[in-house]
């Protein structure tokens, strides 16, 4: 079965608002929807088949330029927290 949505968006903020306005099912990160779920504005579905899927994170910077110490510190922090 192919599902063809009537509306689609690439912005999480827009998708959240569409869901809040009754626009249908949305796939949102917990940090974007947790408060709405707690307040009863949104509810979770398909909980029994959800999978923990991680998306890659990329840092993009000019390799030829010297990197600011604070940028290097931030990237090192993320790498440590994300167990890279």
C-alpha positions in Angstrom: 0.0 0.0 0.0 1.3 3.4 -0.9 0.4 6.3 1.3 0.3 9.7 -0.3 0.0 12.5 2.2 -2.2 15.5 1.4 0.4 17.8 3.1 4.1 17.3 3.8 6.8 19.5 5.3 10.4 19.3 6.1 10.2 21.5 9.2 9.6 19.8 12.5 7.9 23.0 13.8 5.5 23.0 10.8 4.8 19.2 11.2 4.1 19.7 14.9 1.7 22.5 14.2 -0.1 20.5 11.5 -0.6 17.7 14.0 -1.8 20.1 16.7 -4.3 21.5 14.2 -5.6 18.0 13.5 -3.7 17.5 10.2 -3.0 13.8 10.8 -0.2 11.6 12.0 3.3 13.1 12.5 6.6 11.6 13.2 8.3 13.9 15.7 11.3 13.7 18.0 10.5 13.4 21.7 12.0 16.8 22.4 9.5 18.4 20.1 6.4 16.6 21.2 6.9 15.5 24.9 5.2 18.6 26.4 2.3 18.3 24.0 1.9 14.6 24.9 2.0 15.4 28.6 -0.6 18.1 28.2 -2.9 15.9 26.2 -2.6 18.0 23.0 -1.0 15.1 21.2 -1.0 11.3 21.8 1.4 8.6 20.8 0.3 5.7 18.5 2.0 2.6 17.3 4.1 2.5 20.6 4.3 -1.3 20.4 6.2 -1.2 17.0 8.4 1.8 17.5 12.1 1.3 16.9 14.9 3.3 18.4 16.4 4.8 15.2 19.4 7.2 15.4 20.2 9.7 12.7 23.7 10.7 11.9 25.0 14.1 13.0 27.5 15.9 10.8 29.8 18.9 11.5 30.6 20.9 8.5 33.5 23.3 8.5 36.3 24.6 6.3 39.2 22.2 6.7 41.7 24.7 5.4 40.8 27.4 7.9 42.0 27.2 11.5 39.2 26.1 13.8 38.3 28.2 16.8 39.2 26.6 20.1 35.6 26.8 21.2 34.4 25.0 18.1 37.0 22.2 18.6 35.9 22.0 22.2 32.3 21.7 21.3 33.0 19.0 18.7 35.1 17.1 21.2 32.3 17.3 23.7 29.7 16.0 21.3 32.0 13.1 20.2 32.5 12.1 23.8 28.8 12.3 24.6 27.7 10.4 21.5 30.4 7.8 22.0 31.9 8.3 18.6 
